């Protein structure tokens, strides 16, 4: 399934205008439809909005969506890299082009005038505005469309708005504090500047949007994995409850992840799928067709991605910074914590004499495996969410709610495909069980942008291994101000309610 799914909204509007009956055109003889006209047309023709929804998904992997021309500006996967650096599980082991050096030194996040702070803010709020436009065109926040196709579009738009506010809440705050004012909320595309709302208000919106999305998407049979379906929305909601904490929320998160595991139809990636093992085994995290991927995008040559992409930053087998000298690898301490008989150890180069030592040569790679072999990302896709996350989140929230039996069952279900013997899990309890779940989350999801979220949920203190270029061995708490972004200068200058 290789196709371009971006549909021109302008083309669709022109189609609507030229296909409307004559008396309508005489009353409104303009070439641009008003928002009200779009909403009326969409009631009977979901294609009017489909192009806009496709455009939202495209923003997730387009370059410059953070408002800059920087080679670190390429959508969600760019911020997955940012967050993994902040968690310290991703190490910058060699610096030639200084794309991430100041970031890993934790100076970018401490300066509100930097592009690093601006890009994150611009990207997610740009998607918020786009989602609000779709919601408005479908009738508004409180409307349930009559047509099933429009219900599905509304569900996807609300889920995407919630996704944005969830990530904003994680990037711009150190921890969940219901009374702290953190972010402005926008639920309408023409809304004027807003003051910061409390964490509680932001999370209320996230929960409301995702709850609506789950209901609206109940019967949605998506055509491609870049689309949010019910189970992706449930995954986002489970993450939300897990961040909020408290026994009741942990139980809600456990129940949501249980539904995904039981009914979602996804399977944990096998040993052959998670690592390149030679002998014709291609494995690796490069195909959206993997049954373990819940949410991802099929990258094609038409998308024009090359150096400015996740692969251009992380893959030695693409024409990339990773090949030419901005080398990234797993934190040495985390690598050492992976048992020698764990299949995931093979995701990383073990050659300590190589400049690529501990780089993910067996996890993220172009399937041809020719060093700097491709300048166009044509067969290497992006992953946003995997079912393995849901097993680990299920284990985490089950353990935190006191259901250690379920926690061990979910953890073992994953580890049985990674280790020859997982019986040691049966002997864990209390904090030792939680520590193991957190460690396995870091190992399993390394490089996928999830370690940062887990660090904050688990109130962890990080300590960088010896292969980092800066701050080696310095304990840094999850709530250290340098591990969260600052509201950027551009927003402060243009929003009179924020200083």
C-alpha positions as CSV (number, residue, x, y, z in Angstrom):
1,X,0.0,0.0,0.0
2,X,2.0,2.9,-1.3
3,X,0.0,5.9,-2.2
4,X,-0.3,9.6,-1.7
5,X,-3.4,10.3,0.3
6,X,-3.3,14.1,0.4
7,X,-6.4,15.5,-1.2
8,X,-6.5,19.1,-2.2
9,X,-9.1,21.0,-0.2
10,X,-9.2,23.7,-2.8
11,X,-10.0,21.2,-5.5
12,X,-12.8,19.8,-3.4
13,X,-14.2,23.2,-2.8
14,X,-14.1,23.9,-6.5
15,X,-15.9,20.6,-7.0
16,X,-18.6,21.6,-4.6
17,X,-19.1,25.0,-6.2
18,X,-19.3,23.6,-9.7
19,X,-21.7,20.8,-8.7
20,X,-24.1,22.9,-6.8
21,X,-27.4,23.8,-8.3
22,X,-27.8,27.0,-10.3
23,X,-29.9,29.0,-7.9
24,X,-27.3,28.4,-5.1
25,X,-24.6,29.7,-7.3
26,X,-26.6,32.8,-8.2
27,X,-27.1,33.6,-4.5
28,X,-23.4,33.0,-3.6
29,X,-21.5,33.8,-6.9
30,X,-18.0,33.7,-5.2
31,X,-15.1,31.3,-5.9
32,X,-14.4,30.8,-2.1
33,X,-17.0,29.2,0.1
34,X,-17.7,30.6,3.6
35,X,-17.2,28.4,6.7
36,X,-21.0,28.1,6.9
37,X,-21.3,27.0,3.3
38,X,-18.5,24.4,3.8
39,X,-20.4,23.0,6.8
40,X,-23.6,22.8,4.9
41,X,-21.9,21.1,2.0
42,X,-20.1,18.6,4.3
43,X,-23.4,17.4,5.7
44,X,-24.1,15.5,2.5
45,X,-20.6,15.2,1.0
46,X,-17.9,14.0,3.5
47,X,-15.3,14.4,0.7
48,X,-15.4,18.2,1.4
49,X,-13.6,17.5,4.7
50,X,-11.7,14.4,3.9
51,X,-8.9,16.4,2.2
52,X,-8.5,18.6,5.3
53,X,-8.2,15.6,7.6
54,X,-5.6,14.0,5.3
55,X,-3.7,17.3,5.4
56,X,-3.6,17.1,9.2
57,X,-1.9,13.7,9.0
58,X,0.5,15.0,6.4
59,X,1.6,17.8,8.8
60,X,2.8,15.0,11.1
61,X,5.7,14.2,8.8
62,X,6.2,17.2,6.6
63,X,9.3,19.3,6.9
64,X,9.1,22.9,8.3
65,X,5.9,22.2,10.2
66,X,7.6,23.7,13.2
67,X,8.0,27.0,11.3
68,X,11.8,26.8,10.6
69,X,14.1,25.6,7.8
70,X,16.2,23.6,10.2
71,X,17.0,20.0,9.4
72,X,15.6,19.0,12.8
73,X,12.1,20.3,11.8
74,X,10.1,17.4,10.3
75,X,7.0,16.7,12.4
76,X,6.3,14.2,15.1
77,X,9.4,12.1,14.7
78,X,11.5,15.2,15.2
79,X,10.1,15.6,18.6
80,X,10.4,11.9,19.3
81,X,14.2,12.5,18.9
82,X,14.1,15.6,21.0
83,X,12.3,13.8,23.9
84,X,14.6,10.8,23.8
85,X,17.6,13.2,24.1
86,X,15.9,14.8,27.1
87,X,15.3,11.5,28.7
88,X,19.0,10.7,28.1
89,X,18.3,7.3,26.7
90,X,19.4,8.7,23.4
91,X,23.0,9.7,23.5
92,X,24.8,12.1,21.1
93,X,28.1,10.2,20.8
94,X,29.8,12.2,18.1
95,X,29.1,15.8,17.0
96,X,30.2,17.1,13.6
97,X,27.4,19.4,12.5
98,X,26.0,20.6,15.9
99,X,22.5,19.8,15.0
100,X,21.7,18.6,18.6
101,X,24.8,19.6,20.6
102,X,23.3,22.5,22.5
103,X,20.1,20.6,22.9
104,X,21.8,17.7,24.6
105,X,23.7,20.2,26.8
106,X,20.2,21.3,28.0
107,X,20.8,25.0,27.1
108,X,18.1,25.2,24.3
109,X,15.2,24.3,26.6
110,X,16.4,26.9,29.1
111,X,16.3,29.8,26.6
112,X,12.8,30.8,25.5
113,X,14.2,32.7,22.4
114,X,15.5,29.5,20.7
115,X,14.0,27.7,17.8
116,X,13.9,24.5,19.9
117,X,11.2,25.9,22.1
118,X,9.4,27.6,19.2
119,X,9.3,24.5,16.9
120,X,7.5,22.3,19.3
121,X,4.9,25.0,20.2
122,X,4.3,25.9,16.5
123,X,4.0,22.3,15.4
124,X,1.4,21.2,17.9
125,X,-0.7,24.4,17.8
126,X,-0.6,24.4,14.0
127,X,-2.2,20.9,14.2
128,X,-4.7,22.2,16.8
129,X,-5.9,24.9,14.5
130,X,-6.2,22.4,11.6
131,X,-8.2,20.0,13.8
132,X,-10.4,22.9,15.0
133,X,-11.1,23.8,11.3
134,X,-12.4,20.2,10.6
135,X,-14.5,20.1,13.8
136,X,-16.0,23.5,12.9
137,X,-16.8,22.5,9.3
138,X,-18.5,19.4,10.7
139,X,-20.8,21.5,12.9
140,X,-18.8,22.3,15.9
141,X,-17.6,20.8,19.2
142,X,-21.0,19.7,20.4
143,X,-22.4,18.3,17.2
144,X,-22.6,14.6,16.3
145,X,-22.8,14.4,12.5
146,X,-25.5,12.3,10.9
147,X,-23.5,10.6,8.2
148,X,-21.2,7.8,9.4
149,X,-18.3,9.1,7.3
150,X,-18.6,12.5,8.9
151,X,-18.7,10.9,12.4
152,X,-15.5,9.2,11.6
153,X,-13.9,12.5,10.5
154,X,-15.1,14.2,13.6
155,X,-13.7,11.4,15.7
156,X,-10.3,11.6,14.0
157,X,-10.2,15.4,14.4
158,X,-11.0,15.3,18.1
159,X,-8.4,12.6,18.7
160,X,-5.8,14.7,16.9
161,X,-6.6,17.8,18.9
162,X,-6.3,15.7,22.1
163,X,-3.0,14.2,20.9
164,X,-1.6,17.8,20.4
165,X,-2.7,19.0,23.9
166,X,-1.4,15.8,25.5
167,X,2.1,16.3,24.0
168,X,2.0,20.0,24.8
169,X,1.2,19.2,28.4
170,X,4.2,16.8,28.6
171,X,6.7,19.0,26.8
172,X,5.8,22.3,28.6
173,X,5.2,21.2,32.1
174,X,7.5,19.2,34.5
175,X,4.6,17.2,36.1
176,X,0.8,16.9,36.5
177,X,-0.4,19.7,38.7
178,X,-4.1,20.2,38.3
179,X,-4.2,23.8,39.6
180,X,-1.1,25.1,37.6
181,X,-1.9,27.3,34.6
182,X,0.1,25.8,31.7
183,X,-1.3,26.3,28.2
184,X,-3.9,28.4,26.2
185,X,-6.8,26.3,25.0
186,X,-8.3,26.9,21.5
187,X,-11.4,25.0,20.4
188,X,-12.4,27.1,17.5
189,X,-10.3,28.1,14.4
190,X,-11.2,31.8,14.6
191,X,-10.6,32.1,18.4
192,X,-8.6,35.1,19.5
193,X,-5.6,34.9,21.8
194,X,-6.3,33.0,25.0
195,X,-4.7,33.1,28.5
196,X,-3.2,30.0,30.0
197,X,-5.6,27.4,31.3
198,X,-5.1,25.1,34.2
199,X,-3.7,21.6,33.8
200,X,-7.1,20.4,34.9
201,X,-8.9,22.3,32.1
202,X,-6.4,21.0,29.5
203,X,-6.8,17.4,30.7
204,X,-10.6,17.7,30.8
205,X,-10.5,18.7,27.2
206,X,-8.1,15.8,26.3
207,X,-10.4,13.3,28.0
208,X,-13.6,14.8,26.5
209,X,-12.1,14.7,23.0
210,X,-10.8,11.2,23.3
211,X,-13.9,9.9,24.8
212,X,-15.9,11.4,22.0
213,X,-13.4,10.0,19.5
214,X,-13.7,6.5,20.8
215,X,-17.4,6.6,20.5
216,X,-17.5,8.1,17.1
217,X,-14.9,5.7,15.8
218,X,-16.5,2.6,17.2
219,X,-17.3,1.2,13.7
220,X,-14.6,2.9,11.7
221,X,-12.7,0.6,9.5
222,X,-9.7,2.7,8.5
223,X,-8.1,2.4,5.1
224,X,-4.6,3.0,6.2
225,X,-2.6,3.2,9.5
226,X,-1.9,6.9,9.3
227,X,-5.6,7.4,10.3
228,X,-6.6,7.3,14.0
229,X,-9.0,4.6,14.8
230,X,-10.8,3.6,18.1
231,X,-7.8,1.7,19.4
232,X,-5.3,4.5,18.8
233,X,-7.7,6.9,20.6
234,X,-7.9,4.5,23.5
235,X,-4.1,4.3,23.6
236,X,-3.9,8.1,23.8
237,X,-6.5,8.2,26.5
238,X,-4.7,5.5,28.5
239,X,-1.5,7.6,28.4
240,X,-3.6,10.5,29.6
241,X,-5.0,8.7,32.7
242,X,-1.5,7.2,33.4
243,X,-0.1,10.8,33.6
244,X,-2.8,12.0,35.9
245,X,-2.2,9.2,38.3
246,X,-4.3,8.0,41.3
247,X,-5.8,4.5,41.7
248,X,-9.0,5.3,39.7
249,X,-7.1,6.7,36.8
250,X,-4.7,3.8,36.8
251,X,-7.6,1.4,36.6
252,X,-9.1,3.3,33.7
253,X,-5.8,3.2,31.8
254,X,-5.4,-0.6,32.6
255,X,-8.9,-1.2,31.2
256,X,-8.3,0.7,28.0
257,X,-5.0,-1.0,27.3
258,X,-6.7,-4.4,28.1
259,X,-9.3,-3.7,25.4
260,X,-6.6,-2.8,22.9
261,X,-4.6,-6.0,23.7
262,X,-7.7,-8.2,23.6
263,X,-9.7,-6.7,20.8
264,X,-7.4,-4.5,18.7
265,X,-6.1,-7.3,16.4
266,X,-2.4,-6.2,16.8
267,X,0.4,-8.6,17.7
268,X,3.6,-8.0,19.5
269,X,6.6,-7.7,17.1
270,X,8.4,-11.0,17.0
271,X,12.2,-11.6,17.5
272,X,12.6,-11.6,13.7
273,X,10.8,-8.3,13.4
274,X,12.5,-6.3,16.1
275,X,16.1,-6.7,15.0
276,X,18.3,-7.3,12.0
277,X,19.9,-10.7,12.5
278,X,21.6,-11.3,9.1
279,X,21.0,-14.4,7.1
280,X,18.3,-12.7,5.0
281,X,16.4,-11.5,8.0
282,X,15.3,-7.9,7.2
283,X,13.3,-7.1,10.4
284,X,13.7,-3.6,11.7
285,X,11.4,-0.7,12.3
286,X,10.9,0.4,8.7
287,X,7.5,-0.9,7.6
288,X,4.1,0.3,8.5
289,X,2.8,-3.2,7.5
290,X,4.2,-4.7,10.7
291,X,1.2,-6.1,12.6
292,X,2.6,-4.7,15.8
293,X,2.3,-1.1,14.6
294,X,-1.0,0.5,15.7
295,X,-0.4,3.9,14.2
296,X,2.2,4.9,11.6
297,X,2.5,6.3,8.1
298,X,3.5,4.8,4.8
299,X,6.2,7.0,3.5
300,X,6.5,7.1,-0.3
301,X,8.9,8.8,-2.7
302,X,6.1,11.3,-3.5
303,X,6.5,12.7,0.0
304,X,10.0,13.9,-0.9
305,X,11.6,13.1,2.4
306,X,15.4,12.8,2.5
307,X,18.0,14.3,4.8
308,X,15.3,16.3,6.7
309,X,13.7,13.3,8.2
310,X,13.9,10.7,11.0
311,X,15.9,8.5,8.7
312,X,18.2,11.4,7.8
313,X,19.0,11.8,11.5
314,X,19.0,8.2,12.8
315,X,19.9,5.8,10.0
316,X,23.5,5.0,8.9
317,X,22.0,3.2,5.8
318,X,20.4,6.4,4.6
319,X,22.1,9.5,3.3
320,X,22.2,10.9,6.7
321,X,23.8,12.9,9.6
322,X,24.1,9.5,11.3
323,X,26.5,8.4,8.6
324,X,28.4,11.6,8.2
325,X,29.1,12.4,11.9
326,X,26.2,13.5,14.1
327,X,26.1,10.0,15.6
328,X,23.5,8.9,18.0
329,X,23.2,5.7,20.1
330,X,21.7,4.1,23.1
331,X,22.9,5.4,26.5
332,X,25.7,3.1,27.7
333,X,24.1,2.5,31.1
334,X,20.9,1.4,29.5
335,X,22.7,-0.8,27.0
336,X,24.6,-2.5,29.8
337,X,21.2,-3.2,31.6
338,X,20.1,-5.3,28.6
339,X,20.9,-9.0,29.3
340,X,23.3,-10.6,26.8
341,X,20.6,-13.2,25.8
342,X,18.0,-10.5,25.1
343,X,17.3,-10.3,21.4
344,X,17.1,-6.5,21.6
345,X,20.8,-6.3,22.5
346,X,21.4,-7.0,18.8
347,X,19.6,-3.8,17.8
348,X,22.8,-1.9,18.7
349,X,26.3,-2.1,17.4
350,X,28.5,-4.0,19.9
351,X,31.8,-3.1,18.2
352,X,33.5,-0.8,20.8
353,X,36.2,0.1,18.3
354,X,33.8,1.6,15.8
355,X,32.6,5.2,15.8
356,X,29.1,3.6,15.5
357,X,29.4,1.8,18.8
358,X,25.9,1.5,20.4
359,X,24.2,3.0,17.3
360,X,20.9,1.4,16.3
361,X,22.3,-0.4,13.3
362,X,19.9,-3.4,13.9
363,X,16.7,-1.4,14.7
364,X,16.4,1.6,12.5
365,X,17.8,1.0,9.0
366,X,16.9,1.1,5.3
367,X,16.2,-2.5,4.3
368,X,18.9,-2.5,1.6
369,X,21.5,-1.9,4.4
370,X,24.0,0.0,2.2
371,X,25.8,2.7,4.2
372,X,24.6,6.1,3.1
373,X,22.8,4.1,0.4
374,X,19.6,6.1,-0.2
375,X,18.8,9.8,-0.2
376,X,15.1,9.3,-0.6
377,X,13.0,7.8,2.0
378,X,10.8,5.5,-0.1
379,X,10.5,2.2,1.8
380,X,11.2,3.4,5.3
381,X,8.0,4.3,7.2
382,X,7.3,6.1,10.5
383,X,5.9,4.5,13.6
384,X,3.8,6.5,16.1
385,X,2.4,3.8,18.3
386,X,2.9,0.1,18.8
387,X,0.9,-2.5,20.7
388,X,4.0,-3.3,22.7
389,X,3.5,0.1,24.4
390,X,0.1,-1.0,25.4
391,X,1.4,-4.2,27.1
392,X,3.9,-2.2,29.0
393,X,1.5,0.6,29.9
394,X,-1.0,-2.1,31.0
395,X,1.7,-3.6,33.2
396,X,2.6,-0.3,34.6
397,X,-0.9,0.9,35.5
398,X,-1.9,-2.5,36.7
399,X,1.0,-2.6,39.1
400,X,0.4,0.9,40.3
401,X,-3.3,0.0,41.0
402,X,-2.3,-3.0,43.0
403,X,-3.1,-5.6,40.4
404,X,0.3,-7.2,40.3
405,X,-0.9,-10.5,38.7
406,X,-2.1,-8.6,35.6
407,X,1.1,-6.6,35.5
408,X,3.2,-9.7,35.5
409,X,1.1,-11.4,32.8
410,X,1.4,-8.4,30.5
411,X,5.1,-7.9,31.1
412,X,5.8,-11.6,30.5
413,X,3.7,-11.6,27.3
414,X,6.2,-9.1,25.8
415,X,9.4,-10.5,27.4
416,X,8.7,-14.1,26.2
417,X,9.4,-12.8,22.7
418,X,12.7,-11.1,23.8
419,X,14.3,-13.5,26.4
420,X,14.6,-17.2,26.7
421,X,13.5,-17.3,30.3
422,X,11.1,-14.8,32.0
423,X,10.4,-16.7,35.2
424,X,12.3,-14.0,37.2
425,X,9.3,-11.7,36.7
426,X,7.2,-14.0,39.0
427,X,9.5,-13.1,42.0
428,X,9.1,-9.3,41.6
429,X,6.7,-7.2,43.6
430,X,6.2,-3.6,44.8
431,X,8.9,-1.2,43.7
432,X,11.0,-3.9,42.2
433,X,8.2,-4.8,39.8
434,X,7.6,-1.1,38.9
435,X,11.3,-0.6,38.3
436,X,11.5,-3.6,36.0
437,X,8.5,-2.4,34.0
438,X,10.1,1.0,33.6
439,X,13.4,-0.5,32.5
440,X,11.7,-2.7,30.0
441,X,9.7,0.3,28.6
442,X,13.0,2.1,28.1
443,X,14.6,-0.9,26.3
444,X,11.6,-1.9,24.2
445,X,10.7,1.6,23.0
446,X,14.2,3.1,22.7
447,X,14.4,5.7,20.0
448,X,10.6,5.9,19.5
449,X,9.9,8.9,21.6
450,X,8.3,7.2,24.6
451,X,11.1,7.2,27.2
452,X,10.5,10.8,28.0
453,X,6.8,10.2,28.7
454,X,7.7,7.2,30.9
455,X,10.4,9.2,32.8
456,X,7.8,11.9,33.8
457,X,5.1,9.4,34.6
458,X,7.5,7.5,36.9
459,X,9.2,10.5,38.4
460,X,12.5,9.1,37.5
461,X,16.0,10.6,38.0
462,X,18.3,10.1,35.0
463,X,22.0,9.7,34.9
464,X,23.9,9.8,31.6
465,X,26.3,7.1,30.7
466,X,29.8,7.5,29.6
467,X,29.1,7.7,25.9
468,X,27.3,11.1,26.1
469,X,29.2,14.2,25.1
470,X,28.0,16.3,28.1
471,X,26.7,16.0,31.6
472,X,28.0,12.5,32.1
473,X,27.1,11.0,35.4
474,X,25.1,14.0,36.6
475,X,21.8,13.0,38.2
476,X,19.0,14.9,36.7
477,X,15.4,14.7,38.1
478,X,12.4,14.4,35.8
479,X,11.2,17.8,37.1
480,X,14.4,19.6,36.4
481,X,13.4,22.8,34.5
482,X,15.9,21.9,31.7
483,X,13.9,18.8,30.8
484,X,10.8,20.8,29.8
485,X,10.4,23.5,27.2
486,X,9.6,27.1,27.8
487,X,6.7,29.0,26.1
488,X,8.6,30.6,23.2
489,X,9.3,34.3,22.7
490,X,7.1,34.5,19.6
491,X,4.0,33.4,21.6
492,X,4.8,35.8,24.5
493,X,5.3,38.7,22.0
494,X,2.0,38.0,20.2
495,X,-0.3,36.9,23.0
496,X,-1.0,39.7,25.5
497,X,-2.3,37.3,28.0
498,X,1.1,35.5,28.4
499,X,4.2,37.0,29.9
